[in-house]
Amino acid sequence: MNRYFYIDAEGKQKGTFSPDELRQENVKHETLVWTQGMEQWKRAEEVAELSFLFTGSSVAHEAVQAGEMPQSQFNRPAAPYGSQDHQPMPKTWLVESILVTILPFVLCSSFLSLLGIIGIVYAAQVESFFNRGDYVASAEASRSAAKWTKIALWIAIGWVLLIIVTIILLFVFVGSVAGIGELLNT
């Protein structure tokens, strides 16, 4: 028997519940539900196993339990039941990774700052994993995004410092050459 999550009227995720327990939760036709094996959230009235909630009889519910109705063939990794209920979404690092990728490349022409693209890819995965209920993968993507964003940031800082030192040395060299030229002319 499947265990279901649902989105309540306030937009909060609740779960897990058996189909019989969902009847006690007063799930309505338009309530979004999800169970392991479903590709995405669906309205409760679209799920064959839950049709008995709206017909008043448990005939359909008993048919699903007996294996007479087909189940979805999709499998999806999910965190243990209820693990997302109390955990906030990890930081995505998306804005930071975009900034440390584009700005140094434009300002310094450092191809090494393009390593920040790896951070962008991981940052884009954080919210996706979290919304699917896979908090562990979401947290790991956040850690990877932070790592690659920081690597790109330190590379950018190194390039800026290298440019500053080069400019200073250039002025010192030009100044010393000009000083030698003045000494030779006198």
C-alpha positions in Angstrom: 0.0 0.0 0.0 1.3 3.4 -0.9 2.0 6.2 1.6 1.1 9.7 0.4 2.2 13.3 0.9 -0.3 16.1 0.3 -0.3 19.9 0.2 -2.7 21.4 2.6 -4.8 24.6 2.1 -1.9 26.7 3.6 0.5 25.3 1.0 2.4 23.1 3.5 3.5 19.6 2.8 2.0 16.9 5.1 2.7 13.2 5.1 2.9 10.4 5.0 -0.6 8.9 5.0 -2.2 5.7 3.8 -5.2 6.2 1.5 -7.5 5.4 4.5 -5.8 8.0 6.6 -6.2 10.6 3.8 -9.9 10.2 4.1 -9.6 11.4 7.8 -7.4 14.3 6.6 -10.4 15.6 4.5 -8.4 15.6 1.2 -10.4 17.3 -1.6 -10.6 16.6 -5.3 -8.1 19.4 -6.1 -5.6 18.6 -3.3 -2.1 17.9 -4.7 -0.8 14.4 -3.6 2.4 12.5 -4.2 3.7 9.1 -3.4 6.9 7.2 -4.3 6.7 6.1 -7.9 4.8 9.2 -9.1 6.7 11.4 -11.5 5.1 14.6 -10.2 2.4 15.9 -7.8 -1.1 15.2 -9.0 -4.6 16.2 -8.0 -6.1 13.6 -5.7 -9.0 12.9 -8.1 -6.4 11.9 -10.8 -5.0 9.1 -8.7 -6.8 5.8 -9.2 -5.9 4.5 -5.8 -7.6 7.5 -4.2 -10.8 7.5 -6.2 -12.7 5.9 -3.4 -12.2 9.1 -1.4 -14.7 10.9 -3.7 -17.1 8.1 -4.6 -18.1 7.3 -1.0 -17.3 3.6 -1.5 -14.1 1.6 -1.0 -14.6 -0.7 -4.1 -11.9 1.1 -6.1 -9.6 1.1 -3.0 -10.0 -2.6 -2.6 -9.3 -3.2 -6.3 -6.1 -1.3 -6.1 -5.0 -3.3 -3.0 -5.8 -6.5 -4.9 -3.5 -5.4 -7.7 -6.3 -5.0 -10.4 -5.4 -1.4 -11.3 -2.1 -0.4 -12.9 0.4 1.6 -10.9 2.8 4.2 -12.2 6.1 2.8 -13.5 8.2 5.8 -12.5 10.6 5.6 -9.6 12.1 8.6 -7.9 14.6 8.8 -5.2 13.1 10.4 -2.1 14.2 11.2 1.4 12.7 9.2 4.2 9.1 10.1 4.9 8.6 13.4 6.6 12.3 14.4 6.5 11.6 17.6 4.5 8.8 18.8 6.8 11.2 20.5 9.2 14.2 21.2 7.1 14.7 24.6 5.3 16.0 24.6 1.7 19.8 24.8 1.6 21.4 27.9 0.2 21.5 27.7 -3.6 24.6 29.9 -4.3 23.2 30.6 -7.7 23.6 34.4 -7.7 27.1 34.2 -6.2 28.3 31.6 -8.7 27.0 33.6 -11.7 28.7 36.7 -10.4 32.1 35.0 -9.8 31.9 33.4 -13.2 30.9 36.4 -15.4 32.5 39.5 -13.7 36.1 38.2 -13.5 35.9 36.9 -17.0 34.7 40.2 -18.3 37.1 42.3 -16.2 40.2 40.1 -16.3 39.6 37.9 -19.3 40.5 35.0 -17.0 39.4 31.7 -18.6 40.0 30.0 -15.2 37.0 32.0 -13.8 34.9 29.8 -16.0 35.3 27.1 -13.4 32.4 28.9 -11.8 30.1 27.3 -14.4 30.5 24.1 -12.4 29.2 26.0 -9.4 26.2 27.3 -11.5 25.3 23.7 -12.5 25.3 22.5 -8.8 23.5 25.7 -7.7 20.7 25.0 -10.2 20.2 21.5 -8.8 19.6 22.6 -5.2 16.0 23.7 -5.5 15.1 20.9 -7.9 16.3 18.2 -5.5 14.6 20.0 -2.5 11.3 20.3 -4.3 11.4 16.6 -5.1 11.8 15.8 -1.5 15.5 14.7 -1.7 17.0 16.8 1.1 20.3 14.9 1.2 21.0 15.5 -2.5 19.9 19.1 -2.2 22.3 19.7 0.7 25.1 18.0 -1.2 24.5 20.1 -4.3 24.5 23.2 -2.1 27.9 22.2 -0.6 29.3 21.5 -4.1 28.0 24.8 -5.4 29.6 26.6 -2.5 32.9 24.9 -3.1 33.1 25.7 -6.8 31.9 29.3 -6.2 34.6 29.8 -3.7 37.2 28.3 -6.0 36.2 30.7 -8.8 36.2 33.6 -6.3 39.8 32.9 -5.2 40.9 32.6 -8.8 39.3 35.9 -9.6 40.9 37.5 -6.5 44.3 36.1 -7.6 43.9 37.5 -11.2 42.9 40.9 -9.8 45.9 40.9 -7.5 48.2 39.8 -10.4 46.9 42.6 -12.6 47.4 45.2 -9.8 51.0 44.0 -9.1 51.7 44.0 -12.8 50.5 47.6 -13.1 52.5 48.7 -10.1 55.7 47.0 -11.4 55.1 48.6 -14.8 54.9 52.1 -13.3 58.0 51.4 -11.2 59.9 50.1 -14.3 58.8 53.0 -16.5 59.7 55.5 -13.7 63.1 53.9 -13.2 63.8 54.0 -17.0 62.7 57.6 -17.1 65.0 58.4 -14.1 67.9 56.7 -15.8 67.1 58.6 -19.0 67.3 61.9 -17.1 70.6 60.9 -15.5 72.1 60.2 -18.9 70.9 63.5 -20.3 72.4 65.6 -17.6 
